[in-house]
Amino acid sequence: MRTASMRWTVGLAMVLVTANCGLGDIRVAPAFGDHMVLQRGMAVPIWGTAAAGQKVTVTFAGQTKTATADKDGTWTLRLDPLKASAEGRPLVVTSSSDNRQSTINDILVGEVWVGSGQSNMAGGTGGYARRDEVLAGMVKAAPYPKLRLYKRGWKEATAANINGFSALLFSFGQPLQKALGVPVGLIVGAVGGTPSGRWLSPQMLAADAACQAALKKAGIGSLDDQKARYAEALAKWQQAVKAAKAAGKRPPRRPRGPIRVGDLYAAHIAPVVPYGIRGVLWDQGESGTAVRAIDQFTMMGALIKGWRTAWGQGEFPFLYVQKPSGGGCAWDTRDPVTRMANPFSDQPARPNRAADGMYRHHHVRIARHPKTAMVTASDLGSGVHPVNKSGYGKRACRVALGFVYGRTVEIYGPVYASHKVQGSTVRVSFTHVGKGLAFRHGQKLQGFEIAGDDGAYHWADAKIDGQTVVLTSDKVARPVNARYGWSTRSRTWANLFNKDGLPALTFRTDK
């Protein structure tokens, strides 16, 4: 019986050339097919399988490249860097044994992005379009000749194909293609309800020093250690079950298995590695890491580094959607992007607890990993599965244009840079002030807290002074630290923005 992983791989495989039985079959990898998009501006890998020693020739866009299958029957070649092209051209694969040819048709050259994560990436456009009128309008405007979709094979961006594709990734790719004016290919591999620990290989986890240090500190040990302990526990359990049955007693519960690491990477990402890509858009976090002692910041560092190593094309951009989804007010709810934001509210009477903002804070910190940027989502609408997929995708497109493609567009709201204690005040400086700091809604700036040496936080009176915010409190004579937007989910009372319309990010100055 085939496993889900085997069905994924076998179902995608496309036989291009069938040579004589003595020479074996020549196949290209599942990532290639009619209507695909190849990444511009880099040496593009083409790979597959053949009989050991068999030569394979690939011809595309005036280039001819040859490879020989190794002893394991795999072959790889690279096309020279290509310029963007919306002309659908063929790629021809030729068997050196008998000159038989097969053709992959309608290939474009442009930008290729991978979308991965859990349900908010996996969710289909057809379902979300029923509640997102902007997304419905985008589908209605199809087809998009310069947009191509990969999910169990490459497809053109017709309305029917879009409806069965990731709502978030389509909402990202369609405005990106329009802005760039070149073809865009979107590859999705996502599964609902899944933790980040299943999206990197065991080798990637083992190679990451921060992850291994966390496991060692918690006394958990390596994956091999955990498997060995589980095998021992399972053997003892089996003996206990036999003894219980013999005594007519209720058998004990089966021991919990070792953590699962890498199964989803193997099934959904490995088959497209090392397809030439520009970057990754990631939406996951609600399910955490599923690895005790390793937090999301640390695990994502290992995942990002591991994926980049596997692809072998350097530190490609890695964009990720902020968690938790929504929870904040927006600069302008008349904007189609932020029209579903939570309404503004007054500040709670009591300050927040120490643990309230940790989940949000950990997600903001992921952007500290090299060539990584966060898609701010606090002003886009709340829920485990936010309805506003068109807004989330458009915001991700904005980040890509500014962070990856060098467009002059602000990608963040105010981001904490530093602070100075000046007597009874704390002055906080920011980056990404854009056109200037501003507060929106209500009569005053809200959302800041300060604390003294005792660590007890109190709401602060906050005033904008140029590119800084000055904080005071009659309950804190000698402040030491400050924080902003420190909450579990809702932070609708935090109303600092830049004049570009983007909300300030949660921060804290204490460690």
Residue pairs with C-beta under 8 A, 6 or more apart in sequence:
2 10
4 267
5 263
5 266
5 267
8 152
8 267
8 268
8 271
9 30
9 271
11 152
12 30
12 31
12 152
12 153
12 271
13 27
13 29
13 30
14 27
14 28
14 30
14 32
14 33
15 25
15 27
16 26
16 27
16 28
16 48
16 93
16 102
16 104
17 25
17 26
17 27
17 93
17 94
17 95
17 100
17 101
17 102
18 25
18 26
18 100
19 25
19 26
19 50
19 51
19 54
19 95
19 97
19 98
19 100
20 97
20 98
23 50
23 51
23 54
23 95
23 97
24 50
24 51
24 54
24 73
25 49
25 50
25 51
26 48
26 49
26 50
26 54
26 56
26 93
26 95
27 48
27 49
27 50
28 46
28 47
28 48
28 93
28 104
29 47
29 48
29 271
29 275
30 271
30 272
31 150
31 187
31 271
31 272
31 275
32 46
32 48
32 91
32 104
33 104
33 153
33 154
34 104
34 105
34 106
34 154
35 105
35 106
35 107
35 148
35 154
35 155
35 156
36 104
36 107
36 108
36 148
36 150
36 154
36 185
37 107
37 108
37 109
37 110
37 111
37 112
37 148
37 154
37 183
37 184
37 185
38 44
38 79
38 82
38 107
38 108
38 109
38 110
38 112
38 185
38 276
39 82
39 109
39 110
39 111
39 112
39 185
39 275
39 276
39 277
39 278
40 81
40 82
40 83
40 84
40 109
40 110
40 111
40 182
41 81
41 82
41 83
42 81
42 276
42 313
43 78
43 79
43 80
43 81
43 276
44 78
44 79
44 81
44 82
44 276
45 76
45 77
45 78
45 274
45 275
45 276
46 58
46 65
46 76
46 77
46 78
46 79
46 91
47 74
47 75
47 76
47 77
47 274
48 56
48 74
48 75
49 69
49 73
49 74
49 75
50 56
50 69
50 73
50 75
51 69
51 73
52 69
52 70
52 71
52 72
52 73
53 68
53 69
54 68
54 69
54 75
54 95
54 96
54 97
55 66
55 67
55 68
55 69
55 96
55 97
56 66
56 67
56 68
56 69
56 75
56 77
56 93
56 94
56 95
56 96
57 64
57 65
57 66
57 93
57 94
57 96
58 64
58 65
58 66
58 67
58 77
58 79
58 91
58 92
58 93
58 94
59 65
59 91
59 92
59 94
60 79
60 89
60 90
60 91
60 92
60 107
61 79
61 82
61 85
61 89
61 109
63 79
63 80
65 77
65 78
65 79
66 77
66 96
67 75
67 76
67 77
68 75
69 75
82 109
83 109
84 109
84 110
84 111
84 182
84 183
85 108
85 109
85 110
85 183
86 108
86 110
86 145
86 146
86 182
86 183
87 108
88 105
88 106
88 107
88 108
89 106
89 107
90 103
90 104
90 105
90 106
90 107
91 103
91 104
91 107
92 101
92 102
92 103
93 101
93 102
93 103
93 104
94 100
94 101
95 101
108 146
108 148
108 183
108 185
109 182
109 183
110 146
110 177
110 180
110 182
110 183
110 184
110 185
111 176
111 177
111 180
111 182
111 183
111 184
111 185
111 278
112 184
112 185
112 186
112 187
112 275
112 276
112 277
112 278
113 169
113 172
113 173
113 176
113 184
113 185
113 186
113 187
113 277
113 278
113 279
113 280
113 281
113 400
114 187
114 188
114 189
114 269
114 272
114 277
114 279
114 280
114 281
115 121
115 166
115 168
115 169
115 172
115 186
115 187
115 188
115 189
115 190
115 280
115 281
115 282
115 283
116 188
116 189
116 190
116 199
116 268
116 269
116 280
116 281
116 282
116 284
117 190
117 194
117 199
117 282
117 283
117 284
117 321
118 190
118 191
118 192
118 193
118 194
118 283
118 284
118 286
118 287
119 190
119 192
119 193
119 385
120 168
120 283
120 284
120 321
120 325
120 385
120 386
120 392
121 166
121 168
121 169
121 188
121 190
121 281
121 282
121 283
121 284
122 166
122 188
122 190
122 191
122 192
123 166
123 167
123 168
123 192
123 385
123 389
124 163
124 164
124 165
124 166
124 167
125 135
125 139
125 162
125 163
125 164
125 165
125 166
125 167
125 170
125 171
125 389
126 163
126 164
127 167
128 135
128 167
128 387
128 389
129 135
129 136
129 139
129 163
129 167
130 136
131 387
132 167
132 387
132 388
132 389
132 390
134 336
134 390
134 391
135 167
135 171
135 389
135 390
138 170
138 171
138 174
138 390
139 159
139 162
139 163
140 159
142 157
142 158
142 159
142 162
143 156
143 157
143 158
143 159
144 157
144 174
144 177
145 156
145 157
146 177
146 182
146 183
146 184
147 157
147 173
147 174
147 177
147 183
147 184
147 185
147 186
148 154
148 155
148 156
148 157
148 183
148 184
148 185
148 186
149 155
149 156
149 157
149 161
149 162
149 165
149 170
149 185
149 186
149 188
150 185
150 186
150 187
150 188
150 272
151 164
151 165
151 166
151 187
151 188
154 185
155 161
155 165
157 170
157 174
162 170
165 186
165 188
166 186
166 188
166 190
167 389
167 393
168 281
168 283
168 321
168 389
168 392
168 393
168 396
169 186
169 188
169 281
169 393
170 186
170 393
171 389
171 390
171 391
171 392
171 393
171 394
171 396
172 186
172 281
172 393
172 394
172 396
172 397
172 400
173 184
173 186
173 393
173 397
174 393
175 393
175 394
175 397
176 184
176 397
176 400
176 401
177 183
177 184
179 397
179 401
179 407
180 405
187 272
187 275
187 277
189 267
189 268
189 269
189 272
190 268
190 283
190 284
191 264
191 268
193 287
194 264
194 284
194 287
195 284
195 287
195 288
195 289
195 290
195 291
196 284
196 285
196 287
196 288
196 289
196 290
196 296
196 299
196 300
196 303
197 205
197 259
197 260
197 261
197 289
197 290
197 291
197 294
197 299
198 260
198 261
198 262
198 263
198 264
198 265
198 290
199 264
199 265
199 269
199 284
199 303
200 261
200 262
200 265
200 299
200 302
200 303
200 306
200 307
201 261
201 262
201 265
201 266
201 270
201 306
201 310
202 223
202 261
202 262
203 306
204 262
204 265
204 302
204 303
204 305
204 306
204 307
204 309
204 310
205 211
205 223
205 261
205 262
205 291
205 302
205 306
206 212
206 222
206 223
207 302
207 306
207 309
208 298
208 301
208 302
208 305
208 306
210 298
210 301
210 302
211 291
211 294
211 298
211 299
211 301
211 302
212 222
214 293
214 294
214 295
214 298
215 221
215 222
215 291
215 293
215 294
217 293
218 292
218 293
220 226
220 292
220 293
221 229
223 258
223 259
223 261
226 258
226 259
227 258
229 258
230 255
230 257
230 258
233 255
234 254
234 255
237 252
237 254
237 255
240 251
240 252
241 251
241 252
244 250
244 251
244 252
245 251
259 290
259 291
259 292
260 290
261 291
269 307
270 310
273 307
273 310
273 311
274 310
274 311
274 312
274 313
276 313
277 311
277 313
277 316
278 316
278 317
278 404
279 316
279 317
279 318
279 319
279 400
279 404
280 307
280 316
280 317
280 318
280 319
281 319
281 320
281 321
281 375
281 396
281 400
282 318
282 319
282 320
282 321
283 320
283 321
283 392
284 320
285 296
285 321
285 323
285 324
285 363
286 323
286 324
286 384
288 296
289 295
289 296
289 299
291 299
295 362
296 362
296 363
296 366
297 362
297 363
297 365
297 366
297 368
300 320
300 366
300 369
301 366
301 369
304 318
304 369
304 372
305 369
307 318
308 314
308 315
308 316
308 318
315 370
315 371
316 371
317 371
317 372
317 373
317 400
317 403
317 404
318 369
318 371
318 372
318 373
319 372
319 373
319 374
319 375
319 396
319 399
319 400
319 403
319 404
320 366
320 367
320 372
320 373
320 374
320 375
321 374
321 375
321 377
321 392
321 396
322 363
322 364
322 374
322 375
322 376
322 377
322 378
323 359
323 360
323 363
323 377
324 359
324 360
324 363
324 382
324 488
324 489
325 377
325 380
325 381
325 382
325 383
325 384
325 386
326 340
326 341
326 342
326 377
326 378
326 379
326 380
326 381
326 382
326 383
326 386
327 342
327 378
327 382
327 487
327 489
327 490
327 491
327 492
328 341
328 342
328 378
328 379
328 485
328 490
328 491
328 492
328 494
328 503
329 341
329 342
329 343
329 344
329 345
329 379
329 440
329 441
329 492
329 493
329 494
329 495
329 503
330 338
330 341
330 379
330 380
330 503
331 338
331 379
331 440
331 497
331 501
331 502
331 503
332 338
332 501
333 339
333 340
333 341
335 501
336 390
336 391
336 394
337 380
337 390
337 391
337 394
337 395
338 379
338 380
338 381
338 391
338 501
339 388
339 391
340 380
340 381
340 386
340 387
340 388
340 391
341 379
341 380
341 381
342 381
342 382
342 490
342 492
343 492
344 440
344 441
344 442
344 492
344 493
344 495
345 490
345 492
345 493
346 442
346 446
346 493
347 446
347 447
347 459
347 493
348 493
351 449
351 457
351 458
351 459
352 449
352 457
352 486
352 487
354 455
354 457
356 486
356 487
356 488
357 483
357 485
357 486
357 487
357 488
357 506
357 508
359 488
360 485
360 486
360 487
360 488
360 491
360 506
361 486
361 506
361 507
361 508
363 374
364 374
364 505
364 506
364 507
366 372
366 374
367 373
367 374
373 399
373 403
373 411
374 399
374 412
374 505
375 392
375 395
375 396
375 399
376 395
376 399
376 412
376 413
376 502
376 503
376 505
377 386
377 392
377 395
378 485
378 491
378 503
379 502
379 503
380 386
380 388
380 391
380 392
380 395
381 387
381 388
381 391
382 489
382 490
386 392
398 409
398 411
399 411
401 407
401 409
402 408
402 409
402 410
402 411
403 411
410 432
410 434
410 435
410 498
410 500
410 502
411 432
411 502
412 431
412 432
412 502
412 505
413 432
413 434
413 496
413 497
413 498
413 500
413 502
413 503
413 504
413 505
414 430
414 431
414 432
414 433
414 437
414 496
414 497
414 498
414 504
414 505
415 430
415 431
415 432
415 504
415 505
415 507
416 428
416 429
416 430
416 484
416 505
416 507
416 509
417 429
417 430
417 431
418 428
418 429
419 426
419 427
419 428
419 429
419 482
419 509
420 426
420 427
420 429
421 478
421 479
421 480
424 472
424 476
424 477
424 478
424 479
425 470
425 471
425 472
425 479
426 450
426 460
426 470
426 471
426 472
426 479
426 481
426 482
427 465
427 468
427 469
427 470
427 471
428 448
428 468
428 469
428 470
428 471
428 482
428 484
429 467
429 468
430 437
430 467
430 468
430 469
430 504
432 498
432 502
433 467
433 498
434 498
434 499
434 500
434 502
435 498
435 499
435 500
436 467
436 498
436 499
437 464
437 466
437 467
437 468
437 469
437 496
437 497
437 498
437 499
438 464
438 496
438 497
438 498
438 499
439 445
439 446
439 464
439 495
439 496
439 497
440 495
440 497
441 495
442 495
444 461
444 462
445 462
445 463
445 464
445 469
445 495
445 496
446 462
446 493
446 494
446 495
447 462
447 484
447 485
447 491
447 493
447 494
447 495
447 496
447 504
448 459
448 460
448 462
448 469
448 471
448 482
448 483
448 484
449 457
449 458
449 459
449 460
449 482
449 483
449 484
449 486
450 457
450 458
450 460
450 471
450 472
450 473
450 476
450 479
450 481
450 482
451 457
451 458
451 476
451 479
451 480
451 481
451 482
451 510
452 476
452 477
452 478
452 479
452 480
453 478
453 480
455 481
455 510
457 483
457 486
458 473
458 475
458 476
459 473
460 471
460 472
460 473
460 476
460 482
461 471
461 472
461 473
462 469
462 470
462 471
462 496
463 469
463 470
469 496
471 479
471 482
472 479
473 479
480 510
481 508
481 509
481 510
482 508
482 509
483 506
483 507
483 508
483 509
483 510
484 494
484 496
484 504
484 506
484 507
484 508
485 491
485 494
485 504
485 505
485 506
485 507
486 506
486 508
487 494
487 506
491 506
494 503
494 504
494 506
496 503
496 504
497 503
497 504
498 504
